[in-house]
């Protein structure tokens, strides 16, 4: 499928851009809390964008694994965004260790639930000349609430 190749090329370009931008900003001042938080956000976006291309290119035997990887990778974007929003423009990490654990612990639990326990995705259907269709369990509500919660606090 020609359009899929173009889309994947654009996604690879976006992934390279995320990684390059994050690395560039971090290289300007490796001790800056804002630069570190921005790099973490860019790294999360890089991995997620790569996982999209992995899913779109997966063969039938790998499609369920790649779908789980896609959603497991996405869970790191929300706390990374929150960390960046809390840090910028203060130039210091505003969180104590226990607070940081409270932000990242649900992320690792959700990652484990999605990637290891497979609580999010039931199956993936592949149709010729179409994007694969992912079918979710009711656990998707937890995933959605998680994102809404973190993004709301990031913007607030």
C-alpha positions in Angstrom: 0.0 0.0 0.0 1.7 3.2 -1.2 -0.1 5.6 1.2 1.1 3.4 4.2 4.7 3.8 3.0 4.3 7.6 2.8 2.6 7.7 6.2 5.4 5.6 7.8 8.1 7.8 6.2 6.4 10.9 7.7 6.1 9.1 11.1 9.8 8.2 11.0 10.6 11.9 10.2 8.5 13.0 13.2 10.3 10.5 15.4 13.7 11.7 14.3 12.5 15.3 14.8 11.4 14.5 18.4 14.6 12.8 19.2 16.8 15.5 17.6 14.9 18.3 19.2 15.0 16.7 22.7 18.7 15.9 22.3 19.5 19.4 21.0 17.8 21.1 23.9 19.4 18.8 26.5 22.8 19.4 25.0 22.5 23.1 25.6 22.4 22.6 29.4 22.4 19.1 30.7 21.8 20.3 34.3 18.7 22.3 33.5 15.6 20.7 35.0 13.5 22.1 32.2 15.8 20.7 29.5 15.8 17.3 31.2 12.0 17.3 31.4 11.7 18.4 27.8 14.1 15.6 26.7 12.0 13.0 28.7 8.9 14.3 26.9 10.6 14.1 23.5 11.9 10.6 24.3 8.4 9.4 25.2 7.0 10.9 21.9 9.9 9.3 20.0 9.2 5.8 21.3 5.4 6.2 20.8 5.9 7.4 17.2 8.2 4.5 16.5 5.6 2.1 18.0 3.0 3.5 15.5 5.2 2.6 12.6 6.0 -0.8 14.1 2.2 -1.4 14.4 1.4 -0.2 10.9 4.2 -2.4 9.4 3.6 -5.5 11.5 2.9 -8.9 10.0 -0.1 -10.9 11.1 1.8 -13.0 13.6 3.2 -9.8 15.3 0.2 -7.5 15.1 -1.2 -8.2 18.7 2.3 -7.7 20.2 2.8 -4.4 18.2 -0.7 -3.1 19.3 0.2 -3.8 22.9 3.5 -2.0 22.4 1.7 0.9 20.8 -0.5 1.5 23.8 2.1 0.6 26.4 4.5 3.2 24.9 1.8 5.9 24.9 1.4 5.7 28.7 4.7 7.5 29.2 3.7 10.6 27.3 1.2 11.8 29.9 3.5 11.9 33.0 6.3 13.3 30.9 4.0 16.1 29.8 3.0 16.7 33.4 6.7 16.7 34.5 7.6 19.2 31.8 4.6 21.5 32.6 5.5 21.4 36.3 9.1 22.2 35.6 8.8 24.9 32.9 9.7 27.8 33.3 10.8 27.4 36.9 14.1 25.7 36.0 13.9 23.3 38.9 12.1 20.1 39.7 9.2 21.1 41.9 8.6 17.5 43.2 10.0 15.7 46.1 10.9 12.0 45.6 7.6 10.7 47.0 5.6 13.0 44.8 7.5 11.9 41.7 6.8 8.3 42.7 3.1 9.1 42.9 3.2 10.5 39.4 5.2 7.6 37.8 3.8 4.6 39.8 0.5 4.6 38.0 2.3 4.8 34.7 4.4 1.7 35.3 1.3 -0.2 36.7 -0.6 0.7 33.5 2.4 -0.3 31.3 2.5 -3.6 33.1 -1.3 -4.1 32.7 -1.2 -3.3 29.0 2.0 -4.9 27.9 2.5 -7.9 30.3 -1.0 -8.8 31.5 -2.7 -7.8 28.2 -5.7 -6.2 29.9 -6.4 -3.6 27.2 -6.6 -5.3 23.8 -8.6 -8.3 23.0 -7.5 -8.8 19.4 -6.6 -7.0 16.1 -8.3 -7.6 12.8 -6.4 -7.2 9.6 -8.2 -6.4 6.4 -6.5 -6.2 3.0 -5.6 -2.6 2.0 -6.9 -1.1 5.2 -5.4 -0.1 8.6 -5.6 -2.9 11.3 -8.5 -2.5 13.6 -7.8 -2.8 17.4 -10.6 -4.2 19.7 -10.4 -3.2 23.3 -11.6 -4.5 26.6 -13.5 -2.4 29.1 -10.1 -1.6 30.7 -9.8 1.0 27.9 -11.9 3.3 30.2 -9.0 3.1 32.8 -6.6 4.0 30.0 -8.7 7.0 28.9 -9.3 8.3 32.4 -5.5 8.0 33.1 -4.8 10.3 30.1 -7.5 12.8 30.8 -6.4 13.0 34.4 -2.7 13.7 33.6 -3.4 16.1 30.7 -5.9 18.0 32.8 -3.3 18.5 35.6 -0.6 19.3 33.0 -2.7 22.2 31.6 -4.0 23.4 35.0 
